[in-house]
Amino acid sequence: MVTSFPVVMFGKTYCGYCRRAKELLTQLGAIYNVIELDEESNGEEIQSALAQWTGQRTAPNVFIGGNNLLFRGIKKVSLPLQISSAENF
């Protein structure tokens, strides 16, 4: 699932941080897929699996090129390079 697109984001429709992450990815021209956990019938299960896998239970949970990315502390300057590398892989 996390390698189905260059960038995959697990979020929630009502989450402000998720909205900002989507805006940033759009501004950067990223090709990305969003899985809205609150709209998925098994969203709780997916979120629990992500927490076990990444140690992060909060949204957004973003993967670039299949690698987990924490938005906290990420420099906006490095994102375009990471996204470009994932899209060209």
KABELSUL-V605543 format. One record per helix or strand. SS is the DSSP state (H for helix, E for strand). FROM is the first residue (numbers start at 1). TO is the last residue. If there is no record, write none. Layout:
# KABELSUL-V605543
<<SS FROM TO> <SS FROM TO>>
This chain:
# KABELSUL-V605543
<<E 7 11> <H 16 27> <E 32 36> <H 37 39> <H 43 54> <E 61 64> <E 67 69> <H 76 87>>
